[in-house]
Amino acid sequence: MGKLTMLIWSTDAQPSTSHKSLPPTNSDTQRDHKKAKMSKPTETERCIESLIAVFQKYSGKDGNSFQLSKTEFLSFMNTELAAFTKNQKDPGVLDRMMKKLDLNSDGQLDFQEFLNLIGGLAVACHESFVKASQKRV
Ligand SMILES: [Ca+2]
C-alpha cells in the first residue's frame, strides 16, 4: 500500500529526465522528496491510495487491467457497495449506472469514469448528512 503513495508522489516530484541529469541545485527538492517519502501518509493520501487499490483490484480481474468491464463493475458493486446494491428494487439499475458512467461508451470504466461514480455517491452521502444535521437544529 505504502508503495502506491510513493509512486504517486515520486511521479509528481521528479522531472521526466533521469536522476543523473539533475543539476545539483535540485538537492533541496530531492531532500524534500525523501522527507515526504519517509513521513506517514495523511488520511487524504490514504484515501486516494485506497481508491486506486480498490479500482485495480477489480479492474485486474479480466481483459484490460486498468479498465472495469461490465462484469468487473458488477462484481465491484455487489461486493464493495453491497448495501447500496441490495437496496435497489429495480434490477436494471446497475445496467443503467454502467451506461451512464461509461462516458466514452467503450463498454469499460476507466479510473476517471470510476471516480465519477465514487464522487457521485460521496456527494449523495454528504447531502443526506447535511439534511440530517439540519433536521436536528
Ligand atoms: Ca469508458
Backbone and ligand atoms as CSV (ligand in chain L), in Angstrom:
chain,resi,resn,atom,element,x,y,z
A,1,MET,N,N,0.823,-1.209,0.000
A,1,MET,CA,C,0.000,0.000,0.000
A,1,MET,C,C,0.860,1.264,0.000
A,2,GLY,N,N,1.806,1.331,0.923
A,2,GLY,CA,C,2.667,2.490,1.027
A,2,GLY,C,C,3.415,2.765,-0.265
A,3,LYS,N,N,3.665,1.704,-0.984
A,3,LYS,CA,C,4.378,1.819,-2.257
A,3,LYS,C,C,3.632,2.713,-3.227
A,4,LEU,N,N,2.297,2.587,-3.229
A,4,LEU,CA,C,1.487,3.373,-4.146
A,4,LEU,C,C,1.654,4.860,-3.908
A,5,THR,N,N,1.624,5.257,-2.633
A,5,THR,CA,C,1.792,6.665,-2.303
A,5,THR,C,C,3.125,7.164,-2.827
A,6,MET,N,N,4.148,6.379,-2.591
A,6,MET,CA,C,5.475,6.763,-3.047
A,6,MET,C,C,5.473,6.969,-4.551
A,7,LEU,N,N,4.806,6.061,-5.231
A,7,LEU,CA,C,4.727,6.122,-6.678
A,7,LEU,C,C,4.069,7.418,-7.120
A,8,ILE,N,N,2.954,7.738,-6.452
A,8,ILE,CA,C,2.221,8.953,-6.806
A,8,ILE,C,C,3.106,10.172,-6.617
A,9,TRP,N,N,3.659,10.281,-5.412
A,9,TRP,CA,C,4.422,11.498,-5.114
A,9,TRP,C,C,5.720,11.548,-5.908
A,10,SER,N,N,6.322,10.396,-6.155
A,10,SER,CA,C,7.573,10.451,-6.899
A,10,SER,C,C,7.321,10.822,-8.355
A,11,THR,N,N,6.182,10.446,-8.883
A,11,THR,CA,C,5.845,10.807,-10.260
A,11,THR,C,C,5.729,12.318,-10.374
A,12,ASP,N,N,5.089,12.917,-9.375
A,12,ASP,CA,C,4.891,14.366,-9.405
A,12,ASP,C,C,6.159,15.143,-9.120
A,13,ALA,N,N,6.937,14.625,-8.173
A,13,ALA,CA,C,8.061,15.397,-7.657
A,13,ALA,C,C,9.256,15.394,-8.600
A,14,GLN,N,N,9.302,14.430,-9.510
A,14,GLN,CA,C,10.500,14.343,-10.335
A,14,GLN,C,C,10.226,14.661,-11.792
A,15,PRO,N,N,11.154,15.373,-12.400
A,15,PRO,CA,C,11.016,15.620,-13.837
A,15,PRO,C,C,11.214,14.322,-14.611
A,16,SER,N,N,10.792,14.297,-15.844
A,16,SER,CA,C,10.829,13.057,-16.606
A,16,SER,C,C,12.252,12.622,-16.961
A,17,THR,N,N,13.202,13.540,-16.824
A,17,THR,CA,C,14.598,13.196,-17.110
A,17,THR,C,C,15.156,12.289,-16.021
A,18,SER,N,N,16.262,11.606,-16.321
A,18,SER,CA,C,16.814,10.656,-15.361
A,18,SER,C,C,17.503,11.383,-14.203
A,19,HIS,N,N,17.741,10.628,-13.122
A,19,HIS,CA,C,18.377,11.185,-11.920
A,19,HIS,C,C,19.710,11.866,-12.230
A,20,LYS,N,N,20.485,11.215,-13.095
A,20,LYS,CA,C,21.852,11.678,-13.362
A,20,LYS,C,C,21.884,13.090,-13.932
A,21,SER,N,N,20.887,13.428,-14.723
A,21,SER,CA,C,20.920,14.720,-15.392
A,21,SER,C,C,20.445,15.876,-14.503
A,22,LEU,N,N,20.011,15.556,-13.270
A,22,LEU,CA,C,19.555,16.620,-12.386
A,22,LEU,C,C,20.717,17.512,-11.961
A,23,PRO,N,N,20.566,18.811,-12.132
A,23,PRO,CA,C,21.626,19.705,-11.653
A,23,PRO,C,C,21.662,19.714,-10.122
A,24,PRO,N,N,22.807,20.036,-9.519
A,24,PRO,CA,C,22.948,19.997,-8.064
A,24,PRO,C,C,21.978,20.933,-7.346
A,25,THR,N,N,21.514,21.974,-8.027
A,25,THR,CA,C,20.585,22.923,-7.406
A,25,THR,C,C,19.276,22.245,-6.995
A,26,ASN,N,N,19.050,21.060,-7.514
A,26,ASN,CA,C,17.803,20.357,-7.184
A,26,ASN,C,C,17.878,19.554,-5.888
A,27,SER,N,N,19.013,19.661,-5.182
A,27,SER,CA,C,19.187,18.837,-3.988
A,27,SER,C,C,18.104,19.107,-2.934
A,28,ASP,N,N,17.641,20.352,-2.878
A,28,ASP,CA,C,16.594,20.695,-1.917
A,28,ASP,C,C,15.308,19.923,-2.220
A,29,THR,N,N,14.961,19.918,-3.474
A,29,THR,CA,C,13.766,19.208,-3.895
A,29,THR,C,C,13.905,17.727,-3.576
A,30,GLN,N,N,15.101,17.224,-3.825
A,30,GLN,CA,C,15.331,15.799,-3.573
A,30,GLN,C,C,15.203,15.483,-2.088
A,31,ARG,N,N,15.713,16.404,-1.267
A,31,ARG,CA,C,15.645,16.162,0.172
A,31,ARG,C,C,14.177,16.190,0.627
A,32,ASP,N,N,13.432,17.170,0.123
A,32,ASP,CA,C,12.015,17.272,0.466
A,32,ASP,C,C,11.270,16.018,0.030
A,33,HIS,N,N,11.630,15.560,-1.140
A,33,HIS,CA,C,11.000,14.374,-1.689
A,33,HIS,C,C,11.257,13.180,-0.776
A,34,LYS,N,N,12.496,13.061,-0.307
A,34,LYS,CA,C,12.874,11.969,0.577
A,34,LYS,C,C,12.078,12.055,1.877
A,35,LYS,N,N,11.956,13.283,2.393
A,35,LYS,CA,C,11.229,13.521,3.629
A,35,LYS,C,C,9.769,13.088,3.460
A,36,ALA,N,N,9.187,13.471,2.326
A,36,ALA,CA,C,7.793,13.130,2.050
A,36,ALA,C,C,7.620,11.616,1.999
A,37,LYS,N,N,8.606,10.956,1.478
A,37,LYS,CA,C,8.580,9.506,1.366
A,37,LYS,C,C,8.563,8.838,2.739
A,38,MET,N,N,9.335,9.413,3.655
A,38,MET,CA,C,9.509,8.823,4.974
A,38,MET,C,C,8.288,9.046,5.863
A,39,SER,N,N,7.655,10.224,5.723
A,39,SER,CA,C,6.584,10.548,6.656
A,39,SER,C,C,5.357,9.679,6.412
A,40,LYS,N,N,4.569,9.566,7.452
A,40,LYS,CA,C,3.363,8.749,7.361
A,40,LYS,C,C,2.368,9.401,6.414
A,41,PRO,N,N,1.664,8.602,5.590
A,41,PRO,CA,C,0.683,9.228,4.693
A,41,PRO,C,C,-0.460,9.859,5.483
A,42,THR,N,N,-0.974,10.953,4.994
A,42,THR,CA,C,-2.114,11.602,5.645
A,42,THR,C,C,-3.376,10.806,5.332
A,43,GLU,N,N,-4.463,11.177,5.993
A,43,GLU,CA,C,-5.725,10.482,5.780
A,43,GLU,C,C,-6.158,10.623,4.313
A,44,THR,N,N,-5.986,11.826,3.775
A,44,THR,CA,C,-6.358,12.079,2.377
A,44,THR,C,C,-5.526,11.224,1.429
A,45,GLU,N,N,-4.232,11.160,1.710
A,45,GLU,CA,C,-3.356,10.351,0.860
A,45,GLU,C,C,-3.755,8.878,0.921
A,46,ARG,N,N,-4.101,8.442,2.116
A,46,ARG,CA,C,-4.514,7.038,2.261
A,46,ARG,C,C,-5.814,6.767,1.517
A,47,CYS,N,N,-6.727,7.747,1.529
A,47,CYS,CA,C,-7.995,7.597,0.805
A,47,CYS,C,C,-7.751,7.448,-0.693
A,48,ILE,N,N,-6.863,8.290,-1.226
A,48,ILE,CA,C,-6.553,8.234,-2.655
A,48,ILE,C,C,-5.954,6.871,-2.987
A,49,GLU,N,N,-5.041,6.458,-2.132
A,49,GLU,CA,C,-4.373,5.175,-2.318
A,49,GLU,C,C,-5.386,4.024,-2.299
A,50,SER,N,N,-6.325,4.101,-1.370
A,50,SER,CA,C,-7.346,3.054,-1.260
A,50,SER,C,C,-8.213,3.001,-2.500
A,51,LEU,N,N,-8.584,4.173,-3.012
A,51,LEU,CA,C,-9.423,4.210,-4.205
A,51,LEU,C,C,-8.705,3.572,-5.392
A,52,ILE,N,N,-7.422,3.879,-5.516
A,52,ILE,CA,C,-6.639,3.287,-6.601
A,52,ILE,C,C,-6.542,1.775,-6.406
A,53,ALA,N,N,-6.269,1.373,-5.164
A,53,ALA,CA,C,-6.095,-0.050,-4.875
A,53,ALA,C,C,-7.376,-0.832,-5.150
A,54,VAL,N,N,-8.500,-0.276,-4.738
A,54,VAL,CA,C,-9.758,-0.998,-4.922
A,54,VAL,C,C,-10.122,-1.040,-6.411
A,55,PHE,N,N,-9.856,0.040,-7.127
A,55,PHE,CA,C,-10.115,0.052,-8.571
A,55,PHE,C,C,-9.291,-1.038,-9.262
A,56,GLN,N,N,-8.011,-1.079,-8.925
A,56,GLN,CA,C,-7.122,-2.049,-9.581
A,56,GLN,C,C,-7.437,-3.483,-9.192
A,57,LYS,N,N,-7.947,-3.648,-7.966
A,57,LYS,CA,C,-8.312,-4.993,-7.512
A,57,LYS,C,C,-9.389,-5.577,-8.424
A,58,TYR,N,N,-10.367,-4.738,-8.801
A,58,TYR,CA,C,-11.456,-5.219,-9.650
A,58,TYR,C,C,-11.121,-5.129,-11.135
A,59,SER,N,N,-10.417,-4.056,-11.524
A,59,SER,CA,C,-10.110,-3.885,-12.951
A,59,SER,C,C,-9.124,-4.942,-13.445
A,60,GLY,N,N,-8.353,-5.515,-12.531
A,60,GLY,CA,C,-7.350,-6.500,-12.916
A,60,GLY,C,C,-7.873,-7.907,-13.108
A,61,LYS,N,N,-9.189,-8.088,-12.919
A,61,LYS,CA,C,-9.719,-9.455,-12.977
A,61,LYS,C,C,-9.763,-10.047,-14.378
A,62,ASP,N,N,-10.176,-9.266,-15.360
A,62,ASP,CA,C,-10.165,-9.784,-16.736
A,62,ASP,C,C,-9.863,-8.671,-17.725
A,63,GLY,N,N,-9.496,-9.054,-18.928
A,63,GLY,CA,C,-9.237,-8.098,-20.006
A,63,GLY,C,C,-8.234,-7.024,-19.622
A,64,ASN,N,N,-8.530,-5.784,-19.972
A,64,ASN,CA,C,-7.659,-4.652,-19.680
A,64,ASN,C,C,-7.530,-4.454,-18.163
A,65,SER,N,N,-6.294,-4.467,-17.670
A,65,SER,CA,C,-6.052,-4.382,-16.220
A,65,SER,C,C,-6.430,-3.033,-15.638
A,66,PHE,N,N,-6.567,-2.009,-16.476
A,66,PHE,CA,C,-6.845,-0.685,-15.937
A,66,PHE,C,C,-8.205,-0.140,-16.361
A,67,GLN,N,N,-9.097,-1.061,-16.701
A,67,GLN,CA,C,-10.468,-0.683,-17.041
A,67,GLN,C,C,-11.397,-1.687,-16.374
A,68,LEU,N,N,-12.552,-1.186,-15.926
A,68,LEU,CA,C,-13.552,-2.093,-15.364
A,68,LEU,C,C,-14.493,-2.519,-16.474
A,69,SER,N,N,-14.556,-3.823,-16.738
A,69,SER,CA,C,-15.551,-4.325,-17.684
A,69,SER,C,C,-16.890,-4.358,-16.951
A,70,LYS,N,N,-17.928,-4.678,-17.685
A,70,LYS,CA,C,-19.257,-4.766,-17.067
A,70,LYS,C,C,-19.254,-5.793,-15.933
A,71,THR,N,N,-18.654,-6.942,-16.184
A,71,THR,CA,C,-18.586,-7.997,-15.166
A,71,THR,C,C,-17.841,-7.510,-13.927
A,72,GLU,N,N,-16.719,-6.836,-14.169
A,72,GLU,CA,C,-15.922,-6.332,-13.046
A,72,GLU,C,C,-16.673,-5.242,-12.280
A,73,PHE,N,N,-17.394,-4.418,-13.016
A,73,PHE,CA,C,-18.206,-3.374,-12.394
A,73,PHE,C,C,-19.266,-3.998,-11.485
A,74,LEU,N,N,-19.956,-5.029,-12.002
A,74,LEU,CA,C,-20.988,-5.699,-11.202
A,74,LEU,C,C,-20.381,-6.344,-9.967
A,75,SER,N,N,-19.213,-6.953,-10.161
A,75,SER,CA,C,-18.523,-7.579,-9.036
A,75,SER,C,C,-18.145,-6.539,-7.989
A,76,PHE,N,N,-17.668,-5.392,-8.444
A,76,PHE,CA,C,-17.335,-4.295,-7.533
A,76,PHE,C,C,-18.573,-3.826,-6.771
A,77,MET,N,N,-19.654,-3.565,-7.496
A,77,MET,CA,C,-20.872,-3.045,-6.872
A,77,MET,C,C,-21.456,-4.035,-5.864
A,78,ASN,N,N,-21.462,-5.318,-6.229
A,78,ASN,CA,C,-22.079,-6.316,-5.354
A,78,ASN,C,C,-21.212,-6.644,-4.139
A,79,THR,N,N,-19.914,-6.334,-4.220
A,79,THR,CA,C,-19.029,-6.627,-3.102
A,79,THR,C,C,-18.795,-5.384,-2.243
A,80,GLU,N,N,-18.329,-4.337,-2.898
A,80,GLU,CA,C,-17.915,-3.147,-2.154
A,80,GLU,C,C,-19.082,-2.245,-1.753
A,81,LEU,N,N,-20.137,-2.257,-2.573
A,81,LEU,CA,C,-21.272,-1.378,-2.280
A,81,LEU,C,C,-22.546,-2.213,-2.144
A,82,ALA,N,N,-22.389,-3.371,-1.504
A,82,ALA,CA,C,-23.494,-4.325,-1.395
A,82,ALA,C,C,-24.725,-3.712,-0.729
A,83,ALA,N,N,-24.508,-2.865,0.269
A,83,ALA,CA,C,-25.637,-2.259,0.977
A,83,ALA,C,C,-26.459,-1.405,0.016
A,84,PHE,N,N,-25.757,-0.662,-0.829
A,84,PHE,CA,C,-26.421,0.182,-1.825
A,84,PHE,C,C,-27.123,-0.685,-2.871
A,85,THR,N,N,-26.395,-1.682,-3.385
A,85,THR,CA,C,-26.914,-2.531,-4.456
A,85,THR,C,C,-28.159,-3.297,-4.013
A,86,LYS,N,N,-28.104,-3.832,-2.795
A,86,LYS,CA,C,-29.241,-4.633,-2.284
A,86,LYS,C,C,-30.502,-3.806,-2.129
A,87,ASN,N,N,-30.321,-2.500,-1.852
A,87,ASN,CA,C,-31.464,-1.619,-1.649
A,87,ASN,C,C,-32.196,-1.253,-2.926
A,88,GLN,N,N,-31.575,-1.551,-4.074
A,88,GLN,CA,C,-32.192,-1.188,-5.344
A,88,GLN,C,C,-33.217,-2.242,-5.742
A,89,LYS,N,N,-34.464,-1.820,-5.853
A,89,LYS,CA,C,-35.519,-2.778,-6.207
A,89,LYS,C,C,-35.523,-3.059,-7.703
A,90,ASP,N,N,-35.084,-2.051,-8.472
A,90,ASP,CA,C,-35.054,-2.183,-9.924
A,90,ASP,C,C,-33.803,-2.960,-10.354
A,91,PRO,N,N,-33.976,-4.144,-10.971
A,91,PRO,CA,C,-32.799,-4.944,-11.349
A,91,PRO,C,C,-31.975,-4.297,-12.467
A,92,GLY,N,N,-32.563,-3.338,-13.192
A,92,GLY,CA,C,-31.845,-2.703,-14.289
A,92,GLY,C,C,-30.975,-1.534,-13.864
A,93,VAL,N,N,-30.983,-1.246,-12.557
A,93,VAL,CA,C,-30.298,-0.032,-12.099
A,93,VAL,C,C,-28.789,-0.067,-12.351
A,94,LEU,N,N,-28.168,-1.234,-12.149
A,94,LEU,CA,C,-26.718,-1.321,-12.363
A,94,LEU,C,C,-26.366,-1.185,-13.844
A,95,ASP,N,N,-27.211,-1.757,-14.688
A,95,ASP,CA,C,-27.023,-1.618,-16.139
A,95,ASP,C,C,-27.031,-0.151,-16.542
A,96,ARG,N,N,-28.029,0.551,-16.021
A,96,ARG,CA,C,-28.162,1.970,-16.382
A,96,ARG,C,C,-27.010,2.791,-15.804
A,97,MET,N,N,-26.596,2.444,-14.590
A,97,MET,CA,C,-25.458,3.149,-13.984
A,97,MET,C,C,-24.206,2.987,-14.835
A,98,MET,N,N,-23.978,1.743,-15.256
A,98,MET,CA,C,-22.803,1.457,-16.078
A,98,MET,C,C,-22.840,2.297,-17.358
A,99,LYS,N,N,-24.004,2.316,-18.017
A,99,LYS,CA,C,-24.144,3.083,-19.266
A,99,LYS,C,C,-23.900,4.563,-19.044
A,100,LYS,N,N,-24.430,5.069,-17.923
A,100,LYS,CA,C,-24.312,6.493,-17.625
A,100,LYS,C,C,-22.862,6.850,-17.289
A,101,LEU,N,N,-22.197,5.955,-16.569
A,101,LEU,CA,C,-20.811,6.231,-16.153
A,101,LEU,C,C,-19.820,6.115,-17.313
A,102,ASP,N,N,-20.162,5.239,-18.257
A,102,ASP,CA,C,-19.260,4.984,-19.385
A,102,ASP,C,C,-19.365,6.131,-20.400
A,103,LEU,N,N,-18.692,7.227,-20.064
A,103,LEU,CA,C,-18.844,8.467,-20.835
A,103,LEU,C,C,-18.413,8.322,-22.291
A,104,ASN,N,N,-17.350,7.556,-22.548
A,104,ASN,CA,C,-16.905,7.410,-23.938
A,104,ASN,C,C,-17.507,6.169,-24.608
A,105,SER,N,N,-18.475,5.534,-23.926
A,105,SER,CA,C,-19.221,4.390,-24.482
A,105,SER,C,C,-18.343,3.297,-25.074
A,106,ASP,N,N,-17.257,2.958,-24.379
A,106,ASP,CA,C,-16.427,1.857,-24.892
A,106,ASP,C,C,-16.710,0.553,-24.137
A,107,GLY,N,N,-17.750,0.572,-23.312
A,107,GLY,CA,C,-18.123,-0.645,-22.588
A,107,GLY,C,C,-17.234,-0.939,-21.395
A,108,GLN,N,N,-16.336,-0.013,-21.077
A,108,GLN,CA,C,-15.397,-0.186,-19.962
A,108,GLN,C,C,-15.397,1.092,-19.127
A,109,LEU,N,N,-15.140,0.932,-17.831
A,109,LEU,CA,C,-14.983,2.121,-16.994
A,109,LEU,C,C,-13.506,2.330,-16.696
A,110,ASP,N,N,-12.966,3.454,-17.127
A,110,ASP,CA,C,-11.594,3.765,-16.752
A,110,ASP,C,C,-11.608,4.424,-15.372
A,111,PHE,N,N,-10.433,4.765,-14.863
A,111,PHE,CA,C,-10.372,5.268,-13.495
A,111,PHE,C,C,-11.155,6.574,-13.334
A,112,GLN,N,N,-11.079,7.438,-14.343
A,112,GLN,CA,C,-11.820,8.699,-14.288
A,112,GLN,C,C,-13.331,8.445,-14.215
A,113,GLU,N,N,-13.807,7.519,-15.029
A,113,GLU,CA,C,-15.237,7.203,-15.038
A,113,GLU,C,C,-15.653,6.564,-13.706
A,114,PHE,N,N,-14.759,5.752,-13.167
A,114,PHE,CA,C,-14.981,5.133,-11.860
A,114,PHE,C,C,-15.067,6.204,-10.774
A,115,LEU,N,N,-14.188,7.211,-10.870
A,115,LEU,CA,C,-14.195,8.285,-9.868
A,115,LEU,C,C,-15.485,9.099,-9.905
A,116,ASN,N,N,-16.105,9.203,-11.091
A,116,ASN,CA,C,-17.383,9.899,-11.173
A,116,ASN,C,C,-18.441,9.180,-10.334
A,117,LEU,N,N,-18.373,7.859,-10.332
A,117,LEU,CA,C,-19.286,7.064,-9.505
A,117,LEU,C,C,-19.031,7.330,-8.023
A,118,ILE,N,N,-17.761,7.223,-7.623
A,118,ILE,CA,C,-17.391,7.451,-6.230
A,118,ILE,C,C,-17.761,8.875,-5.804
A,119,GLY,N,N,-17.440,9.828,-6.693
A,119,GLY,CA,C,-17.750,11.231,-6.408
A,119,GLY,C,C,-19.248,11.443,-6.237
A,120,GLY,N,N,-20.024,10.865,-7.136
A,120,GLY,CA,C,-21.479,10.995,-7.077
A,120,GLY,C,C,-22.041,10.407,-5.796
A,121,LEU,N,N,-21.538,9.252,-5.411
A,121,LEU,CA,C,-22.007,8.608,-4.177
A,121,LEU,C,C,-21.592,9.428,-2.952
A,122,ALA,N,N,-20.368,9.958,-2.997
A,122,ALA,CA,C,-19.880,10.764,-1.878
A,122,ALA,C,C,-20.727,12.022,-1.709
A,123,VAL,N,N,-21.082,12.654,-2.832
A,123,VAL,CA,C,-21.918,13.856,-2.779
A,123,VAL,C,C,-23.297,13.503,-2.207
A,124,ALA,N,N,-23.869,12.386,-2.659
A,124,ALA,CA,C,-25.174,11.958,-2.156
A,124,ALA,C,C,-25.123,11.692,-0.655
A,125,CYS,N,N,-24.061,11.042,-0.193
A,125,CYS,CA,C,-23.889,10.768,1.241
A,125,CYS,C,C,-23.769,12.072,2.009
A,126,HIS,N,N,-22.971,12.980,1.464
A,126,HIS,CA,C,-22.768,14.263,2.137
A,126,HIS,C,C,-24.075,15.041,2.225
A,127,GLU,N,N,-24.856,15.021,1.140
A,127,GLU,CA,C,-26.132,15.734,1.136
A,127,GLU,C,C,-27.091,15.189,2.185
A,128,SER,N,N,-27.134,13.861,2.324
A,128,SER,CA,C,-28.053,13.318,3.325
A,128,SER,C,C,-27.543,13.602,4.733
A,129,PHE,N,N,-26.220,13.708,4.858
A,129,PHE,CA,C,-25.626,14.091,6.139
A,129,PHE,C,C,-26.035,15.519,6.505
A,130,VAL,N,N,-25.955,16.420,5.514
A,130,VAL,CA,C,-26.320,17.823,5.737
A,130,VAL,C,C,-27.804,17.921,6.106
A,131,LYS,N,N,-28.644,17.188,5.350
A,131,LYS,CA,C,-30.092,17.197,5.613
A,131,LYS,C,C,-30.381,16.736,7.035
A,132,ALA,N,N,-29.716,15.649,7.422
A,132,ALA,CA,C,-29.930,15.077,8.750
A,132,ALA,C,C,-29.518,16.067,9.832
A,133,SER,N,N,-28.424,16.777,9.607
A,133,SER,CA,C,-27.969,17.706,10.637
A,133,SER,C,C,-28.844,18.958,10.687
A,134,GLN,N,N,-29.485,19.296,9.545
A,134,GLN,CA,C,-30.381,20.446,9.541
A,134,GLN,C,C,-31.675,20.137,10.295
A,135,LYS,N,N,-32.093,18.885,10.223
A,135,LYS,CA,C,-33.307,18.467,10.930
A,135,LYS,C,C,-33.148,18.598,12.435
A,136,ARG,N,N,-31.914,18.304,12.876
A,136,ARG,CA,C,-31.633,18.305,14.311
A,136,ARG,C,C,-31.699,19.710,14.914
A,137,VAL,N,N,-31.382,20.719,14.082
A,137,VAL,CA,C,-31.320,22.093,14.603
A,137,VAL,C,C,-32.717,22.618,14.939
L,1,CA,CA,CA,-15.313,4.030,-20.750
